[in-house]
Amino acid sequence: MAEYKLLLPSMGEGVMEATIITWLFNEGDTVKEDDSVVEIATDKVDSDVPTPVSGKIVKILKQKDEVAKVGEAIAILEIEGESGNTASEEVKTETPAAAPDTETLKTIEEPLKVVASTQEFSGDLYLSPLVKSIAQQENISETELKSIKGSGLERRITKEDILAYVNNRGNQPAPQAAPVQQVASAPQPMATSAPAATITAAAGDEIIPMDRMRKIIAENMVKAKQIAPHVTSFIETDVTNVVKWRNKNKAVFEKREGEKLTFMPIFVKAVVKAIQDFPMINVSVNGDNIIKKKNINIGMATALPDGNLIVPVIKNADQLSLSGLAKAINDLAYRARNRKLRPEDTQGATYTISNVGSFGNLMGTPIIPQPQVAILAIGAIVKKPAVLETADGDVIAIRNLMFMSHSYDHRVVDGSLGGMMLKHVHDYLENWDLNTEI
């Protein structure tokens, strides 16, 4: 028999580690090739790690809530083979390449600085969910965190580092404030938030602890509101042509492609065209710099069965046809609801759409996900009487109307840009060509 080291696989650009949520098998259990053996979590998404070989789990190396780095062994399996075979011989095709050189690390670290500004701690700190949670529970400041010498990859702070700091905290001198860095980071709010009021549960109240994903959502939403001054514009749109076109094509499309044809591909197509008209909506803010994005990656806010929210991303949406958009949207929505998303599926969005109409809501004002600068909310399509201008004068007719709201970051998007962007989405939908091919 031979030993096989199960490694934490690569999870996309910028993702260097993950937290173990739960093992689906125990030591001594036999697993088959492609069985999901452990659930892991990054700051973006939960996912499963399958085993590429069949065998028996003889040793679990990373326990629940521990953090593993990409390429690190998390378990040892006993597999069929000659005694004495080394794990390195067995996993050559699975083992990541050697540590990247300086130039490669630089390309990895640059996007991380932007991502870090959306987390609880700013600057160039990159903390795993577990380390961040410990820091918050122990009220460890950012200055203190920067004084901790990390033993992880690229000197990142590990669980062991921060626990050791906590244990010796009282014996250490207070850390000096770090010198001002020249790297631009997202500006902090001018005023300190008021401390949260202490809430006492009354008799009969039920206390429900937040799960890990809800904690991350809560942190990101508070941070997003602190960073970006939100402004929202509204418009009502006649989507009668869109409804007629979909009714005419949905059965044919489903028979031909085996896919449902929803309204979302049409909305995405209109948004992409409007972004191309106003590319300064497709930007991010990094300190005093505006980063104009080359790619148009559309985030799609998706409600999960457990009540949480996730935003899978349609990459390079401007390069997809309506048919391609429909397939990409259906695939992402299905995998999101069945916990099959990969970490990279939730990364890189440059603009987001939230379909609040799917819950029967007429309109909404969603929070702009950092580091984006705008988000579009689409309301329910409702039949209403509307005034139409005709050659013979004004008439009242039953039309399919829908509200849209456009929330934007007033640091870099003024009312003219935010409003014109929304008006262009409106115009593209109202003037939808009934002969559009799919």
C-alpha positions as CSV (number, residue, x, y, z in Angstrom):
1,M,0.0,0.0,0.0
2,A,1.1,3.6,-0.6
3,E,0.4,6.9,0.9
4,Y,-1.2,9.8,-1.0
5,K,-1.3,13.4,0.3
6,L,-4.5,15.1,-0.5
7,L,-3.6,18.8,-1.2
8,L,-5.7,21.9,-1.0
9,P,-6.3,22.8,-4.7
10,S,-5.9,26.1,-6.4
11,M,-9.1,28.2,-6.0
12,G,-8.5,31.0,-8.4
13,E,-6.3,34.1,-8.6
14,G,-5.7,35.8,-5.3
15,V,-7.1,33.0,-3.2
16,M,-4.2,31.7,-1.2
17,E,-5.8,29.8,1.7
18,A,-9.1,28.4,2.9
19,T,-10.8,27.4,6.2
20,I,-11.9,23.9,6.8
21,I,-15.7,23.9,7.5
22,T,-16.3,20.2,8.0
23,W,-15.0,16.8,6.9
24,L,-17.5,14.6,5.1
25,F,-15.6,11.4,6.0
26,N,-13.7,10.3,9.1
27,E,-10.3,8.7,9.5
28,G,-10.6,5.1,8.6
29,D,-13.3,5.7,6.0
30,T,-12.9,4.5,2.4
31,V,-13.5,7.1,-0.4
32,K,-13.8,6.7,-4.1
33,E,-12.3,8.8,-6.8
34,D,-14.1,12.2,-7.2
35,D,-15.9,11.8,-3.8
36,S,-16.2,15.2,-2.1
37,V,-14.3,14.7,1.2
38,V,-14.2,18.1,2.8
39,E,-16.1,21.4,2.7
40,I,-13.9,24.5,2.7
41,A,-14.6,28.3,2.8
42,T,-12.9,31.3,1.5
43,D,-14.0,34.9,1.9
44,K,-16.0,34.5,-1.3
45,V,-17.6,31.1,-1.4
46,D,-18.0,27.7,0.2
47,S,-17.0,24.7,-1.9
48,D,-16.1,21.0,-1.7
49,V,-12.7,19.3,-2.3
50,P,-12.9,16.0,-4.2
51,T,-10.3,13.3,-4.0
52,P,-8.6,12.4,-7.3
53,V,-7.9,8.9,-6.1
54,S,-9.7,6.1,-4.3
55,G,-8.4,4.9,-0.9
56,K,-8.8,5.0,2.8
57,I,-8.3,8.2,4.9
58,V,-5.6,7.3,7.4
59,K,-4.9,10.8,8.8
60,I,-6.7,14.1,8.7
61,L,-4.1,16.9,8.9
62,K,-6.3,20.0,9.1
63,Q,-9.2,20.0,11.5
64,K,-12.4,22.0,11.5
65,D,-11.9,25.8,11.6
66,E,-8.2,25.4,10.8
67,V,-6.7,27.2,7.8
68,A,-4.8,25.5,5.0
69,K,-2.7,27.1,2.3
70,V,-3.1,26.3,-1.4
71,G,-0.9,23.3,-2.1
72,E,-0.7,22.2,1.5
73,A,-1.6,18.6,2.5
74,I,-4.9,18.4,4.4
75,A,-5.2,14.6,4.6
76,I,-3.3,11.4,4.0
77,L,-4.9,8.5,2.1
78,E,-3.8,4.9,1.8
79,I,-4.1,3.8,-1.8
80,E,-3.4,0.7,-3.8
81,G,0.3,0.5,-4.9
82,E,3.6,-0.9,-4.0
83,S,4.8,-0.4,-0.4
84,G,7.3,2.3,-0.1
85,N,6.0,4.5,-2.8
86,T,6.4,8.1,-1.8
87,A,3.5,10.6,-1.7
88,S,5.5,13.0,-3.9
89,E,5.7,10.3,-6.6
90,E,1.9,9.8,-6.4
91,V,0.9,13.4,-6.5
92,K,3.2,14.9,-9.2
93,T,0.3,15.9,-11.3
94,E,-1.6,17.3,-8.3
95,T,1.2,19.2,-6.7
96,P,1.3,23.0,-7.5
97,A,4.3,24.5,-9.2
98,A,7.2,25.7,-7.1
99,A,6.8,29.0,-5.3
100,P,6.3,31.9,-7.7
101,D,9.1,34.2,-8.4
102,T,9.2,37.9,-7.3
103,E,7.5,39.2,-10.4
104,T,4.7,36.6,-10.2
105,L,4.1,37.4,-6.5
106,K,3.9,41.1,-7.4
107,T,1.1,40.4,-9.9
108,I,-0.7,38.4,-7.2
109,E,-0.3,40.9,-4.5
110,E,-1.5,44.0,-6.5
111,P,-5.1,42.9,-6.7
112,L,-5.1,41.7,-3.1
113,K,-4.5,45.3,-2.0
114,V,-7.7,46.4,-3.6
115,V,-9.6,43.4,-2.2
116,A,-8.2,44.0,1.3
117,S,-9.8,47.5,1.3
118,T,-13.3,45.8,1.3
119,Q,-12.5,43.7,4.4
120,E,-12.6,44.6,8.0
121,F,-9.0,45.8,8.0
122,S,-7.6,48.1,5.4
123,G,-4.2,48.4,3.8
124,D,-2.2,45.4,2.7
125,L,-3.4,43.0,5.4
126,Y,-4.8,39.8,4.0
127,L,-6.6,37.8,6.7
128,S,-8.3,34.5,6.5
129,P,-11.9,34.3,7.8
130,L,-10.7,32.5,10.9
131,V,-7.9,35.0,11.7
132,K,-10.2,37.9,11.1
133,S,-12.9,36.4,13.4
134,I,-10.3,36.0,16.2
135,A,-9.1,39.5,15.7
136,Q,-12.6,40.9,16.0
137,Q,-13.5,38.8,19.1
138,E,-10.3,39.8,20.9
139,N,-10.6,43.5,19.8
140,I,-7.2,43.4,18.1
141,S,-6.6,46.7,16.3
142,E,-5.1,47.0,12.8
143,T,-2.0,48.5,14.3
144,E,-1.5,45.5,16.5
145,L,-2.1,43.1,13.6
146,K,0.6,44.8,11.6
147,S,3.0,44.3,14.5
148,I,2.5,40.5,14.4
149,K,5.1,38.6,12.5
150,G,3.2,36.1,10.3
151,S,4.6,32.6,9.7
152,G,2.4,31.8,6.8
153,L,2.9,32.1,3.1
154,E,4.4,35.6,2.2
155,R,4.4,36.2,6.0
156,R,0.7,36.1,6.4
157,I,-0.7,35.8,9.9
158,T,-1.9,32.2,10.7
159,K,-4.2,31.0,13.4
160,E,-1.2,30.0,15.5
161,D,0.4,33.4,15.1
162,I,-2.7,35.3,16.3
163,L,-3.4,32.9,19.2
164,A,0.2,33.2,20.4
165,Y,-0.2,37.0,20.3
166,V,-3.4,36.8,22.3
167,N,-1.8,34.6,25.0
168,N,1.2,37.0,25.3
169,R,-0.7,40.2,24.8
170,G,-0.4,41.5,28.3
171,N,3.3,41.0,28.4
172,Q,4.1,42.9,25.3
173,P,4.7,46.7,24.9
174,A,2.0,48.5,23.1
175,P,2.8,48.6,19.4
176,Q,3.8,51.8,17.9
177,A,1.6,53.3,15.1
178,A,2.8,52.1,11.8
179,P,4.3,54.8,9.6
180,V,2.2,56.1,6.8
181,Q,2.5,54.0,3.7
182,Q,2.6,55.5,0.2
183,V,0.3,52.8,-1.2
184,A,-3.1,54.3,-1.7
185,S,-6.0,52.6,0.1
186,A,-9.7,53.1,0.3
187,P,-10.5,56.3,2.4
188,Q,-11.9,55.6,5.8
189,P,-15.2,57.2,7.1
190,M,-14.7,60.6,8.6
191,A,-16.6,59.9,11.7
192,T,-16.3,56.9,14.0
193,S,-19.4,54.7,14.0
194,A,-21.4,54.8,17.2
195,P,-21.0,51.6,19.3
196,A,-23.8,49.1,18.8
197,A,-26.4,49.2,21.5
198,T,-26.5,46.2,23.8
199,I,-29.7,44.2,23.1
200,T,-31.2,42.0,25.8
201,A,-33.3,39.1,24.7
202,A,-36.7,39.0,26.3
203,A,-38.4,35.9,27.7
204,G,-39.5,33.7,24.8
205,D,-37.1,35.3,22.3
206,E,-35.0,32.9,20.2
207,I,-31.3,33.6,19.8
208,I,-30.0,32.4,16.4
209,P,-26.2,32.7,15.9
210,M,-25.1,34.0,12.5
211,D,-23.6,31.3,10.3
212,R,-20.2,32.0,8.7
213,M,-21.6,33.3,5.4
214,R,-24.1,35.7,7.1
215,K,-21.2,37.1,9.2
216,I,-19.2,37.8,6.0
217,I,-22.2,39.4,4.3
218,A,-22.8,41.6,7.4
219,E,-19.2,42.7,7.5
220,N,-19.0,43.5,3.8
221,M,-22.3,45.4,3.8
222,V,-21.4,47.6,6.7
223,K,-18.0,48.2,5.1
224,A,-19.5,49.0,1.7
225,K,-21.9,51.6,3.2
226,Q,-19.0,53.2,5.2
227,I,-16.8,53.5,2.1
228,A,-19.2,54.6,-0.6
229,P,-21.7,57.5,-0.4
230,H,-24.8,56.0,-2.0
231,V,-27.1,57.9,-4.4
232,T,-30.0,56.3,-6.2
233,S,-31.9,57.2,-9.4
234,F,-35.2,55.6,-10.4
235,I,-37.0,55.1,-13.7
236,E,-40.1,53.3,-14.9
237,T,-39.6,51.3,-18.1
238,D,-42.1,49.9,-20.6
239,V,-40.9,46.4,-21.3
240,T,-43.9,45.2,-23.4
241,N,-41.6,44.4,-26.4
242,V,-39.3,42.4,-24.2
243,V,-42.2,40.4,-22.8
244,K,-43.6,39.7,-26.3
245,W,-40.2,38.7,-27.6
246,R,-39.6,36.3,-24.8
247,N,-43.0,34.7,-25.1
248,K,-42.4,34.2,-28.8
249,N,-38.9,32.6,-28.3
250,K,-38.9,30.8,-25.0
251,A,-40.4,27.5,-26.2
252,V,-38.2,27.3,-29.3
253,F,-35.1,28.1,-27.3
254,E,-35.8,25.5,-24.7
255,K,-36.5,22.9,-27.3
256,R,-33.3,23.7,-29.2
257,E,-30.9,24.3,-26.3
258,G,-32.5,22.5,-23.4
259,E,-32.3,25.8,-21.4
260,K,-34.9,28.1,-19.9
261,L,-35.0,31.6,-21.4
262,T,-35.5,34.1,-18.6
263,F,-35.6,37.9,-18.7
264,M,-32.1,38.1,-17.1
265,P,-30.1,37.7,-20.4
266,I,-32.0,40.6,-21.9
267,F,-31.3,42.8,-18.9
268,V,-27.6,41.9,-18.9
269,K,-27.4,42.6,-22.6
270,A,-29.0,46.1,-22.1
271,V,-26.6,46.8,-19.2
272,V,-23.6,45.8,-21.1
273,K,-24.5,48.1,-24.0
274,A,-25.0,50.9,-21.5
275,I,-21.7,50.3,-19.9
276,Q,-20.0,50.4,-23.3
277,D,-21.7,53.8,-23.7
278,F,-20.5,55.0,-20.3
279,P,-17.3,53.1,-19.4
280,M,-16.6,55.3,-16.4
281,I,-19.4,53.2,-14.6
282,N,-17.1,50.2,-15.0
283,V,-14.5,51.4,-12.6
284,S,-13.1,50.9,-9.0
285,V,-11.7,53.4,-6.6
286,N,-8.3,52.9,-4.9
287,G,-7.4,55.8,-2.8
288,D,-7.1,58.8,-5.1
289,N,-6.9,56.6,-8.2
290,I,-9.7,55.5,-10.5
291,I,-9.1,52.0,-12.0
292,K,-11.0,51.8,-15.3
293,K,-11.8,48.2,-16.0
294,K,-11.0,46.6,-19.4
295,N,-13.4,43.6,-18.9
296,I,-17.1,43.8,-18.3
297,N,-17.9,41.2,-15.7
298,I,-21.5,41.3,-14.5
299,G,-22.3,40.1,-11.0
300,M,-25.7,38.5,-10.5
301,A,-27.1,38.7,-7.0
302,T,-28.6,35.3,-6.2
303,A,-30.6,34.2,-3.1
304,L,-29.7,30.8,-1.7
305,P,-32.1,28.3,-0.2
306,D,-30.7,29.0,3.3
307,G,-31.6,32.7,3.0
308,N,-28.1,33.9,2.4
309,L,-26.9,35.8,-0.7
310,I,-24.1,35.2,-3.2
311,V,-23.0,37.0,-6.3
312,P,-21.7,34.7,-9.1
313,V,-20.1,36.6,-12.0
314,I,-20.7,36.4,-15.7
315,K,-17.1,36.9,-17.0
316,N,-16.6,39.0,-20.2
317,A,-20.4,39.4,-20.6
318,D,-19.8,41.8,-23.6
319,Q,-18.4,38.9,-25.6
320,L,-21.4,36.6,-25.2
321,S,-24.5,36.4,-27.4
322,L,-28.0,36.3,-25.9
323,S,-27.9,32.5,-26.1
324,G,-24.5,32.4,-24.4
325,L,-25.7,34.8,-21.7
326,A,-28.8,32.6,-21.1
327,K,-26.6,29.5,-20.7
328,A,-24.0,31.2,-18.5
329,I,-26.8,32.7,-16.2
330,N,-28.6,29.4,-15.9
331,D,-25.4,27.5,-15.1
332,L,-24.3,30.0,-12.4
333,A,-27.7,30.2,-10.8
334,Y,-28.0,26.4,-10.7
335,R,-24.6,25.9,-9.2
336,A,-25.1,28.7,-6.7
337,R,-28.3,27.2,-5.4
338,N,-26.7,23.7,-5.2
339,R,-23.4,24.9,-3.6
340,K,-21.4,23.9,-6.7
341,L,-19.7,27.3,-7.3
342,R,-16.0,27.5,-7.5
343,P,-14.2,30.5,-5.7
344,E,-13.3,32.0,-9.1
345,D,-17.0,32.1,-10.0
346,T,-17.6,34.9,-7.5
347,Q,-14.5,37.0,-8.3
348,G,-13.9,39.9,-10.6
349,A,-17.3,41.5,-10.9
350,T,-17.2,45.1,-12.3
351,Y,-20.9,45.8,-12.1
352,T,-23.8,44.0,-10.4
353,I,-27.5,43.5,-11.2
354,S,-30.0,42.6,-8.4
355,N,-33.4,41.3,-9.6
356,V,-35.6,42.2,-6.7
357,G,-38.6,41.7,-8.9
358,S,-38.1,37.9,-8.6
359,F,-39.6,38.3,-5.0
360,G,-42.5,40.4,-6.3
361,N,-40.9,43.7,-5.2
362,L,-41.5,46.8,-7.3
363,M,-38.1,48.4,-6.6
364,G,-35.2,48.4,-4.2
365,T,-32.0,50.2,-3.3
366,P,-29.3,47.6,-2.9
367,I,-25.9,48.3,-1.4
368,I,-23.0,48.7,-3.9
369,P,-20.6,45.7,-3.5
370,Q,-17.0,46.9,-3.1
371,P,-14.9,47.6,-5.0
372,Q,-17.6,48.3,-7.7
373,V,-19.2,51.8,-8.0
374,A,-22.7,51.0,-9.1
375,I,-25.5,48.4,-8.9
376,L,-28.8,48.1,-10.8
377,A,-32.0,46.8,-9.1
378,I,-34.7,45.5,-11.4
379,G,-38.3,45.4,-10.1
380,A,-41.3,43.2,-10.9
381,I,-42.9,43.5,-14.3
382,V,-46.5,44.6,-13.8
383,K,-49.4,45.2,-16.2
384,K,-50.7,48.7,-15.9
385,P,-52.7,51.3,-17.9
386,A,-50.3,53.7,-19.6
387,V,-50.6,56.7,-21.9
388,L,-49.2,56.1,-25.4
389,E,-48.5,58.7,-28.0
390,T,-49.8,57.7,-31.5
391,A,-50.2,59.5,-34.8
392,D,-53.9,59.9,-33.9
393,G,-53.2,61.3,-30.5
394,D,-52.8,59.9,-27.0
395,V,-54.4,56.6,-26.0
396,I,-54.5,54.5,-22.9
397,A,-53.3,50.9,-23.2
398,I,-52.4,48.0,-21.0
399,R,-48.6,47.8,-20.9
400,N,-45.9,45.8,-19.1
401,L,-44.1,48.3,-16.9
402,M,-41.1,47.8,-14.6
403,F,-39.2,50.1,-12.2
404,M,-35.4,50.1,-12.2
405,S,-33.2,51.8,-9.6
406,H,-29.5,52.7,-10.1
407,S,-27.4,53.1,-7.0
408,Y,-24.0,54.6,-7.5
409,D,-20.9,55.8,-5.6
410,H,-21.0,59.6,-5.4
411,R,-17.3,59.8,-4.9
412,V,-16.7,59.1,-8.6
413,V,-20.2,58.9,-10.2
414,D,-22.3,62.1,-10.3
415,G,-26.0,62.3,-11.0
416,S,-25.5,63.0,-14.7
417,L,-23.4,59.9,-15.3
418,G,-25.5,57.7,-13.0
419,G,-28.8,59.0,-14.5
420,M,-27.7,58.8,-18.1
421,M,-26.5,55.2,-17.6
422,L,-29.9,54.3,-16.2
423,K,-31.7,56.1,-19.1
424,H,-29.7,54.2,-21.7
425,V,-30.6,50.8,-20.1
426,H,-34.2,52.0,-20.1
427,D,-34.0,53.0,-23.8
428,Y,-32.5,49.7,-24.9
429,L,-35.3,47.8,-23.1
430,E,-38.1,50.0,-24.3
431,N,-36.9,49.8,-27.9
432,W,-36.2,46.0,-27.9
433,D,-36.4,44.7,-31.4
434,L,-39.1,42.0,-31.7
435,N,-37.0,40.4,-34.5
436,T,-33.9,39.9,-32.4
437,E,-32.4,36.5,-33.0
438,I,-31.3,34.1,-30.3
